[in-house]
Amino acid sequence: GKLSQNITIQGQDILNRIKNNNEKAIFISGHFSNFELMAMQLDKFGLKVGAIYRPLNNIFLNVIMEKIRRKYICKNQIKKGIGGLKELIKLNNEGYSTALMIDQRVSQGIKSDFFGEKAFTTTIPAQLAKKFGIPIIPIFIERYESLKFRIKIYDPINFSRDSTIESITTQLNKTLEKMIVNNPNNWIWTHNRWK
């Protein structure tokens, strides 16, 4: 469709490698411009991906949004929360990668440095990286010329299994900070995580 002509992906070779070698990864991003594009493009690319999302507060809208997400974005939608991690582990065992935003507000997370302040941060990427020994791949989505998007896929980060949940999580926050600092206008972030 028209949308795909407006999307440029930098670093496709990284995705190709994962796909061709049947590997798994944990794709992380922040709420940049059109962040639903991350899961959508990975899915389109032919990668098996489970995407974590935060259900909308409006229950009625959420039902509609879930249908849209499953149909257009990514078939495997995983609700954020305790049950979500179980489902992720199950999908990982079946060869699925994971996609999630690491700047979501989380109930179960740890306080980790984010722009010099402590912010509640999800430990899901760290837990999966440690459990499965799989790389974490940051993705930055940039919107330009009003309707064009550039998706930049960064080199995979491999953590050793003896890295701590805390150290992995801190490093991922630093990665996110760099993306935000390079392009603050693209960061959409409506809730206060420094509570």
C-alpha positions as CSV (number, residue, x, y, z in Angstrom):
1,G,0.0,0.0,0.0
2,K,0.9,3.7,0.0
3,L,2.2,3.5,3.5
4,S,5.0,1.1,2.7
5,Q,6.4,3.4,0.0
6,N,6.7,6.0,2.8
7,I,8.8,3.7,5.0
8,T,12.5,3.4,4.7
9,I,14.3,0.7,6.8
10,Q,17.9,1.2,7.7
11,G,19.7,-2.0,8.8
12,Q,17.5,-4.5,7.0
13,D,20.5,-6.9,6.8
14,I,20.2,-7.3,10.6
15,L,16.6,-8.4,10.1
16,N,17.6,-10.7,7.2
17,R,20.1,-12.4,9.3
18,I,17.6,-13.1,12.0
19,K,15.1,-14.4,9.6
20,N,17.4,-16.5,7.5
21,N,19.1,-18.1,10.5
22,N,15.8,-18.6,12.3
23,E,17.1,-16.6,15.2
24,K,15.2,-14.7,17.9
25,A,15.7,-11.2,19.2
26,I,14.1,-8.7,21.6
27,F,13.3,-5.6,19.7
28,I,13.0,-2.5,21.9
29,S,12.0,1.0,21.1
30,G,10.4,4.0,22.7
31,H,7.2,5.9,21.8
32,F,8.7,7.6,18.8
33,S,6.4,9.1,16.1
34,N,4.4,6.1,14.9
35,F,5.6,3.4,17.2
36,E,3.0,0.8,16.1
37,L,5.1,0.6,12.9
38,M,7.8,-1.3,14.7
39,A,5.7,-4.5,15.2
40,M,4.0,-4.0,11.9
41,Q,7.2,-3.9,9.9
42,L,8.8,-6.8,11.7
43,D,5.7,-8.8,11.1
44,K,5.6,-7.8,7.4
45,F,9.2,-8.7,7.1
46,G,8.3,-12.2,7.9
47,L,9.7,-12.4,11.4
48,K,7.7,-14.3,14.1
49,V,7.1,-11.6,16.6
50,G,5.0,-11.2,19.7
51,A,4.3,-7.5,20.5
52,I,3.6,-6.3,24.1
53,Y,1.1,-3.5,24.3
54,R,-0.6,-1.7,27.1
55,P,-4.3,-2.0,27.0
56,L,-6.1,1.3,26.6
57,N,-7.8,2.6,29.7
58,N,-11.1,2.9,27.7
59,I,-12.4,-0.6,27.7
60,F,-14.7,-0.1,24.7
61,L,-12.0,1.5,22.6
62,N,-9.5,-1.1,23.7
63,V,-11.6,-3.9,22.2
64,I,-11.6,-2.1,18.8
65,M,-7.9,-1.3,19.1
66,E,-7.0,-4.9,19.8
67,K,-8.9,-6.0,16.7
68,I,-7.1,-3.4,14.6
69,R,-3.8,-4.3,16.1
70,R,-4.2,-8.0,15.4
71,K,-5.4,-7.5,11.9
72,Y,-3.1,-4.8,10.7
73,I,-0.2,-4.7,13.0
74,C,0.8,-8.0,14.5
75,K,-1.1,-11.2,15.1
76,N,0.5,-12.0,18.4
77,Q,-0.5,-9.2,20.8
78,I,0.6,-9.7,24.4
79,K,-1.1,-7.7,27.1
80,K,1.3,-6.0,29.5
81,G,1.3,-7.6,32.9
82,I,2.3,-10.7,34.8
83,G,0.5,-13.1,32.5
84,G,2.2,-11.4,29.6
85,L,5.7,-12.6,30.6
86,K,4.5,-16.2,30.8
87,E,3.0,-15.9,27.3
88,L,6.3,-14.3,26.0
89,I,8.3,-17.2,27.4
90,K,5.9,-19.6,25.7
91,L,6.3,-17.8,22.4
92,N,10.0,-17.6,22.8
93,N,10.1,-21.3,23.2
94,E,8.2,-21.6,19.9
95,G,10.9,-19.4,18.2
96,Y,9.2,-16.0,18.4
97,S,10.9,-12.7,18.9
98,T,9.5,-10.0,21.1
99,A,8.8,-6.4,20.4
100,L,8.2,-3.8,23.1
101,M,8.4,-0.2,24.1
102,I,10.7,0.2,27.1
103,D,9.4,3.6,28.1
104,Q,6.0,2.4,29.1
105,R,5.0,2.9,32.7
106,V,5.1,-0.5,34.4
107,S,3.7,-1.8,37.6
108,Q,6.3,-4.5,37.9
109,G,9.7,-3.0,37.0
110,I,12.7,-1.6,38.8
111,K,13.8,1.9,39.4
112,S,16.5,2.6,36.8
113,D,18.3,5.7,35.8
114,F,16.6,7.6,33.0
115,F,18.0,11.1,32.2
116,G,19.6,11.2,35.7
117,E,16.4,10.4,37.5
118,K,15.1,7.1,38.8
119,A,12.2,5.9,36.6
120,F,10.2,2.7,36.8
121,T,11.4,0.6,33.9
122,T,10.3,-2.8,32.6
123,T,12.7,-5.7,33.2
124,I,11.2,-7.9,30.5
125,P,14.0,-7.4,27.9
126,A,16.6,-8.2,30.6
127,Q,14.7,-11.2,31.8
128,L,14.3,-12.6,28.3
129,A,17.9,-11.8,27.3
130,K,19.2,-13.7,30.4
131,K,16.8,-16.6,30.2
132,F,17.3,-17.3,26.5
133,G,20.7,-15.7,25.8
134,I,19.2,-13.7,22.9
135,P,20.3,-10.3,21.6
136,I,18.4,-7.1,22.2
137,I,18.0,-4.9,19.1
138,P,17.1,-1.2,19.5
139,I,14.9,0.4,16.9
140,F,14.4,4.1,16.3
141,I,11.4,5.3,14.3
142,E,11.7,8.8,12.9
143,R,9.0,10.7,11.1
144,Y,9.9,13.3,8.5
145,E,8.2,15.3,5.7
146,S,4.9,14.8,7.6
147,L,4.2,11.3,6.3
148,K,7.4,9.5,5.8
149,F,9.0,7.3,8.3
150,R,12.6,6.1,8.7
151,I,13.1,3.0,10.8
152,K,16.6,2.5,12.0
153,I,17.6,-0.9,13.2
154,Y,20.6,-0.8,15.5
155,D,23.3,-3.5,15.9
156,P,22.2,-6.3,18.3
157,I,23.4,-6.0,21.8
158,N,24.5,-9.3,23.4
159,F,24.5,-9.5,27.1
160,S,26.2,-12.3,28.9
161,R,23.9,-14.4,31.1
162,D,25.7,-13.3,34.2
163,S,24.8,-9.6,33.5
164,T,22.4,-8.5,36.1
165,I,18.8,-7.4,35.4
166,E,19.7,-4.0,36.8
167,S,22.8,-3.5,34.6
168,I,21.0,-4.6,31.4
169,T,18.0,-2.4,32.1
170,T,20.2,0.6,32.8
171,Q,22.1,0.1,29.6
172,L,18.8,-0.1,27.6
173,N,17.6,3.2,29.2
174,K,20.9,4.8,28.1
175,T,20.3,3.6,24.5
176,L,16.9,5.1,24.6
177,E,18.2,8.4,26.0
178,K,20.6,8.7,23.1
179,M,17.8,8.2,20.6
180,I,15.7,10.8,22.3
181,V,18.5,13.3,22.6
182,N,19.2,12.9,18.9
183,N,15.7,13.6,18.0
184,P,13.5,14.9,20.8
185,N,10.7,16.1,18.6
186,N,9.9,12.5,17.6
187,W,9.4,11.3,21.2
188,I,5.7,11.1,22.2
189,W,5.4,10.5,25.8
190,T,2.2,11.4,27.6
191,H,2.6,9.9,31.0
192,N,4.9,10.8,33.8
193,R,7.3,8.0,34.5
194,W,9.3,9.8,37.2
195,K,6.6,9.2,39.8
